[in-house]
Amino acid sequence: MRAAGRAARTVLEKIALLVRPGVTTKEIDLAAADFMAEEKCKSAFLGYRKFPGQICISVNEEVVHGIGGVRRLQLGDLVKLDVGVNKSGWIGDTATTVAVGTASPTAEKLLEVTQAALAGALQHAYSGKRLGDLGASIEKTVVANGFSVVREFVGHGVGKKLHEEPQVPNFGIAGDGPKLKPGMTLAIEPMVNVGKPGIKVLSDNWTVVTADGHLSAHFEHTVLITRGEPEILTCSGLS
């Protein structure tokens, strides 16, 4: 899991450097395949339930599960990059949101709040804490800043499979849910909307967008629960 996490992190850092005006989302997706080959891993997303991309790349009002295509990035876009890799049978899963050029004040605040929500959740990723503590922390941070959390899509356990139990919602009740135990590896991934929490899925049956058309941001780490401090297996300078 550590090796898979490092590989996912490295791929994410490299593709984030490609986010600039004029580049297509497909070009970034194809580059991700090359970077994965360099890390001796492969996409955990490609072919998963027939998903057609190497990574998920979602722009502006797209929340998650966007597919690389002909769209060219423009100044001011918010680009969500979600990378899942399989390395030697283990999964690393991580995501960040990158602004193309200078973000608007609203977009900048959205990025800050979403990152803060993830960082706050990690303060509860300790053995003996409850799963609800993570979600409650994320929701409290987001709502206090006037934004909303997506409820239909959540984080998850991760290991030899991309999605394992337990589900890790970005909302909840502190003190509720199963206890966290050493050895658990969780993908914690707040998805935060500027407007209302409602979403819809586009006709490609993958791309999730905000129902009201407002911006969304997404950050994610794969985290190991230990007997002490949580270990962020996908830690990087991006998120």
C-alpha positions as CSV (number, residue, x, y, z in Angstrom):
1,M,0.0,0.0,0.0
2,R,2.9,2.4,0.7
3,A,4.4,1.7,-2.7
4,A,1.0,2.1,-4.4
5,G,0.4,5.3,-2.6
6,R,3.8,6.7,-3.6
7,A,3.2,5.8,-7.2
8,A,-0.3,7.4,-7.3
9,R,1.2,10.5,-5.7
10,T,4.0,10.8,-8.2
11,V,1.6,10.4,-11.2
12,L,-0.7,13.1,-9.7
13,E,2.2,15.5,-9.2
14,K,3.3,15.0,-12.8
15,I,0.0,15.4,-14.5
16,A,-0.8,18.5,-12.3
17,L,2.2,20.2,-14.0
18,L,0.4,19.7,-17.4
19,V,-2.6,21.8,-16.4
20,R,-2.4,25.0,-18.4
21,P,-4.5,26.9,-21.0
22,G,-4.9,25.1,-24.3
23,V,-4.2,21.6,-23.2
24,T,-7.0,19.1,-23.7
25,T,-8.2,16.8,-21.0
26,K,-7.4,13.8,-23.2
27,E,-3.8,14.9,-23.5
28,I,-3.5,14.8,-19.7
29,D,-5.2,11.5,-19.6
30,L,-2.8,10.0,-22.1
31,A,0.2,11.5,-20.3
32,A,-1.0,9.8,-17.1
33,A,-0.7,6.4,-18.8
34,D,3.0,7.2,-19.6
35,F,3.7,8.3,-16.1
36,M,2.1,5.2,-14.7
37,A,4.3,3.1,-16.9
38,E,7.3,4.9,-15.5
39,E,6.2,4.0,-12.0
40,K,5.6,0.4,-13.0
41,C,1.9,0.5,-12.2
42,K,-1.3,0.7,-14.2
43,S,-4.6,2.6,-13.9
44,A,-7.0,1.2,-11.4
45,F,-9.8,3.1,-13.2
46,L,-9.4,2.0,-16.8
47,G,-12.0,-0.7,-17.5
48,Y,-13.4,-0.5,-14.0
49,R,-17.1,-0.9,-14.7
50,K,-16.1,0.0,-18.3
51,F,-14.7,3.4,-17.3
52,P,-12.8,4.6,-20.5
53,G,-10.1,6.8,-19.0
54,Q,-6.7,6.4,-17.3
55,I,-7.7,9.0,-14.7
56,C,-10.8,11.0,-13.8
57,I,-10.5,14.6,-14.9
58,S,-13.4,16.9,-14.1
59,V,-13.6,20.6,-14.8
60,N,-15.5,23.4,-13.0
61,E,-19.1,22.2,-12.3
62,E,-18.0,18.6,-12.9
63,V,-17.6,17.0,-9.5
64,V,-16.0,13.6,-10.2
65,H,-15.6,10.9,-12.8
66,G,-15.0,13.2,-15.7
67,I,-13.5,11.5,-18.8
68,G,-10.6,13.0,-20.8
69,G,-11.7,14.4,-24.2
70,V,-11.4,17.2,-26.6
71,R,-12.1,20.0,-24.1
72,R,-9.3,22.5,-24.0
73,L,-8.6,24.1,-20.6
74,Q,-9.0,27.8,-20.2
75,L,-7.7,30.4,-17.7
76,G,-9.8,30.3,-14.6
77,D,-10.9,26.7,-14.9
78,L,-10.9,24.4,-11.8
79,V,-9.5,21.0,-12.8
80,K,-10.1,18.0,-10.6
81,L,-7.5,15.3,-11.1
82,D,-8.3,11.9,-9.6
83,V,-5.6,9.1,-9.9
84,G,-6.0,5.5,-8.9
85,V,-3.2,3.0,-9.6
86,N,-2.7,-0.7,-9.2
87,K,0.9,-1.5,-8.2
88,S,1.7,-5.2,-7.5
89,G,-1.9,-5.9,-6.7
90,W,-2.4,-3.0,-4.3
91,I,-4.3,0.3,-4.9
92,G,-3.2,3.9,-4.4
93,D,-6.0,6.5,-4.7
94,T,-5.5,10.3,-4.5
95,A,-6.9,13.5,-6.0
96,T,-6.3,17.2,-6.1
97,T,-7.9,20.3,-7.6
98,V,-5.8,22.7,-9.7
99,A,-6.7,26.2,-10.9
100,V,-5.7,27.1,-14.5
101,G,-3.9,30.4,-13.9
102,T,-5.4,32.6,-11.3
103,A,-8.6,31.4,-9.6
104,S,-11.5,33.6,-8.8
105,P,-11.9,34.6,-5.1
106,T,-14.8,32.2,-4.8
107,A,-12.8,29.4,-6.4
108,E,-9.8,30.2,-4.2
109,K,-12.0,30.0,-1.1
110,L,-13.5,26.7,-2.3
111,L,-10.0,25.2,-2.7
112,E,-8.9,26.4,0.8
113,V,-12.0,25.1,2.5
114,T,-11.9,21.7,0.8
115,Q,-8.3,21.2,1.7
116,A,-9.0,22.3,5.2
117,A,-11.9,19.8,5.5
118,L,-9.5,17.0,4.5
119,A,-6.8,18.1,6.9
120,G,-9.4,18.4,9.7
121,A,-10.7,14.9,9.0
122,L,-7.1,13.5,9.3
123,Q,-7.1,14.8,12.9
124,H,-9.7,12.2,13.6
125,A,-8.1,9.3,11.7
126,Y,-6.9,7.6,14.9
127,S,-7.5,4.2,16.2
128,G,-10.5,4.2,18.6
129,K,-12.2,7.1,16.9
130,R,-15.4,6.5,15.0
131,L,-16.1,6.7,11.3
132,G,-18.7,9.4,12.0
133,D,-16.0,11.6,13.5
134,L,-14.4,12.0,10.1
135,G,-17.6,12.8,8.2
136,A,-18.8,15.2,10.9
137,S,-15.5,17.1,10.9
138,I,-15.6,17.5,7.1
139,E,-19.2,18.6,7.1
140,K,-18.7,21.1,9.9
141,T,-15.8,22.8,8.2
142,V,-17.6,23.0,4.8
143,V,-21.0,24.2,6.1
144,A,-19.3,26.8,8.4
145,N,-17.8,28.4,5.3
146,G,-21.1,28.5,3.4
147,F,-20.5,25.6,1.1
148,S,-22.0,22.1,0.9
149,V,-20.8,18.5,0.7
150,V,-21.9,16.0,-2.0
151,R,-23.8,13.2,-0.3
152,E,-24.3,10.6,-3.1
153,F,-20.6,10.0,-3.6
154,V,-18.3,9.2,-0.6
155,G,-14.9,8.0,0.3
156,H,-14.2,4.3,0.9
157,G,-11.9,1.6,2.1
158,V,-9.1,0.7,-0.3
159,G,-6.6,-2.1,-0.5
160,K,-6.5,-4.9,-3.0
161,K,-9.7,-3.5,-4.6
162,L,-10.5,0.0,-5.5
163,H,-13.6,0.2,-3.4
164,E,-13.8,-1.8,-0.2
165,E,-15.7,-1.4,3.0
166,P,-16.3,0.8,4.9
167,Q,-17.8,3.7,3.0
168,V,-16.4,7.0,4.3
169,P,-19.1,9.7,4.0
170,N,-18.2,13.4,4.0
171,F,-21.0,14.0,6.5
172,G,-22.1,12.3,9.7
173,I,-22.5,12.4,13.4
174,A,-19.5,12.5,15.7
175,G,-19.2,9.4,17.8
176,D,-21.3,7.4,15.4
177,G,-20.3,4.4,13.2
178,P,-17.7,1.7,13.4
179,K,-14.4,2.2,15.3
180,L,-11.3,2.9,13.4
181,K,-8.6,0.1,13.9
182,P,-4.9,-0.1,13.1
183,G,-4.3,-1.5,9.6
184,M,-7.4,0.1,8.0
185,T,-6.6,2.0,4.8
186,L,-9.2,4.6,3.9
187,A,-9.6,6.9,0.9
188,I,-10.8,10.1,2.5
189,E,-12.1,12.5,-0.2
190,P,-14.2,15.5,0.5
191,M,-16.2,16.7,-2.6
192,V,-17.4,20.2,-1.9
193,N,-19.8,22.4,-3.9
194,V,-20.1,26.2,-3.9
195,G,-23.8,26.0,-4.2
196,K,-26.3,23.3,-3.1
197,P,-25.2,19.7,-2.6
198,G,-27.4,18.2,-5.4
199,I,-25.7,16.5,-8.3
200,K,-26.7,14.8,-11.5
201,V,-24.9,12.3,-13.9
202,L,-24.5,13.2,-17.5
203,S,-25.5,11.1,-20.5
204,D,-22.0,9.4,-20.6
205,N,-23.2,7.7,-17.4
206,W,-20.0,8.8,-15.6
207,T,-19.5,12.5,-15.3
208,V,-21.0,13.9,-12.2
209,V,-21.9,17.6,-12.2
210,T,-23.5,20.0,-9.7
211,A,-27.2,20.3,-10.3
212,D,-27.1,24.0,-10.0
213,G,-24.0,24.5,-12.3
214,H,-21.8,26.0,-9.5
215,L,-18.2,25.1,-9.0
216,S,-17.0,22.0,-7.1
217,A,-13.7,20.9,-5.7
218,H,-12.2,17.5,-4.7
219,F,-9.2,16.4,-2.7
220,E,-8.3,12.9,-1.6
221,H,-5.7,10.9,0.3
222,T,-5.2,7.3,1.1
223,V,-4.6,7.0,4.8
224,L,-3.4,4.2,7.0
225,I,-4.8,4.0,10.5
226,T,-2.0,3.0,12.9
227,R,-1.6,2.7,16.7
228,G,-0.3,6.3,16.7
229,E,-0.3,9.1,14.1
230,P,-2.2,8.4,10.9
231,E,0.1,7.7,7.9
232,I,-0.8,9.5,4.7
233,L,0.2,7.1,2.0
234,T,-0.4,9.6,-0.8
235,C,1.1,12.6,0.9
236,S,2.4,15.3,-1.5
237,G,2.9,19.0,-1.9
238,L,-0.4,19.2,-3.8
239,S,-2.9,18.6,-1.0
